[in-house]
Amino acid sequence: MRDGKTILVVEDDADARSYFQMVVRCLGYGAAIAEDGEEALACLAANRAISLVLLDLEMPRKDGLETLREMRNTGRNQPVIMLSEAAATTNVVQAMRTGATDFLAKPIDHDHLILAIQSALEGGPRAVAPAVESHPATELEACLTESWMGKDMRATWRRVAASDLPLLIEGETGAGKEALARRIHAQSPRARKPFLKLNCAALPGELAGNELAHGGAILLDEVGDMDIRLQGKLVRVLEDDECERPGGEDRSPLDVRVMAATQCDLRKAIDAGRFRADLYYRLNVINIRVPALRVRKADIPAAAEFFLRKHRTEGPSDSLLSPALRQAMLEYEWPGNLRELENMMCRLLVLQNPDEIVRQLSASAHGSLPDGVIRFQPAGAASSIGSSLGFPSLEKVNEAKRKAETEAILRALDASRWNRKQAAKILRIDYKALLYKMHKLEIDQSAGDLRTAAGGA
């Protein structure tokens, strides 16, 4: 068990509970489980070794907020990561006010969950450990984060961490922008206060930064996808150093460090009218660009070994990196950056076959095989066996799913006369989830107008 730490998973859904339990154990921590708030409080009373709580918001008998409130009232100060499908701003505000360390919206992103757990245990607002640098795994993560920086750059970003100025982090998807933001926060004077990541593609209609992460830091993830109307509100917040309280007209002083991350070219977005120039200059006070993994070749072997150690459950893993695999990894371009490398190492741990990973890397590099597809067939069998039997490719399946989702959403929007909250009720999904899917599927009012003009349903 990693440092003797145990994480309590409080979740009423059996499948979700099993998933969180698996993640916790893969990270090397002990796992305790509870199905509702009553069980969670009993478990906390009986087990003093619990270092972190993953707490579902909506549960029978005693919900997450009640459980968290009782925890804090009885002096239990373990960091708590709140989990919920209902990620409306008011829910996040309530959770943070009650004493939550972090808030993750369901469906949970695997990478974000791991980062949140590590941040809470190693540098979170109420974590017991006094210093981030004391944990060996964190030292290795720091090495991966900083290895592409020269000596001057490392000194510079530590001065950046000590300041409160807005920070813009640019780089390709999976390059490590969020990891760097969390690292900077962990080294800052605000390290013991909340670090909140907001998905700018699915933000609600109001911004309540001061309420959500008072005294801490906010990361505006993929800020280039923020709705243009919210961009105007954010400009006013940054200009006035104060923000509106949810549900009222009162304003309160802004006490958060604002960071933003993006994979898109914001200057081009400004030229295209999709991003406000005044917001860009407000956020771009300090700029750090995280380079792609393909130009950080020296990081690849160390990162691969780190991910193998991170996800292994037993036995040595370094021997899996054969000389041929190391060479193939250095020659590969890694379009998915560190995230793709981590997925590849997880696959290697399952397959225990470096030669298969070499084959996949070579095939992906030549565009002949989708990422992660493993074909098992008898020796001498035709490579086209799948297509000869009429099986659809994964790409076609995904395209069919995309079309079906688009059609279902458009029908619900048409039925509600494009009232998105009503459409969400028709589809039986959370309003925020609908907005996210509409953004992902590129559905907007113009699509409805086109359907109407064409006589569609």
RABELVEN-V507392 format. One record per helix or strand. SS is the DSSP state (hx for helix, st for strand). FROM is the first residue (numbers start at 1). TO is the last residue. Records with the same first field share a line. If there is no record, write none. Layout:
SS: FROM-TO  FROM-TO
//
This chain:
hx: 2-4  14-26  37-46  64-73  89-98  110-122  132-134  136-146  151-162  177-186  200-202  209-212  223-225  228-240  266-271  277-283  293-295  297-311  318-320  323-331  337-351  354-365  385-388  394-415  420-427  431-440  445-454
st: 6-10  30-34  50-56  79-84  102-105  167-170  195-199  217-221  242-244  251-253  257-262  286-289
//
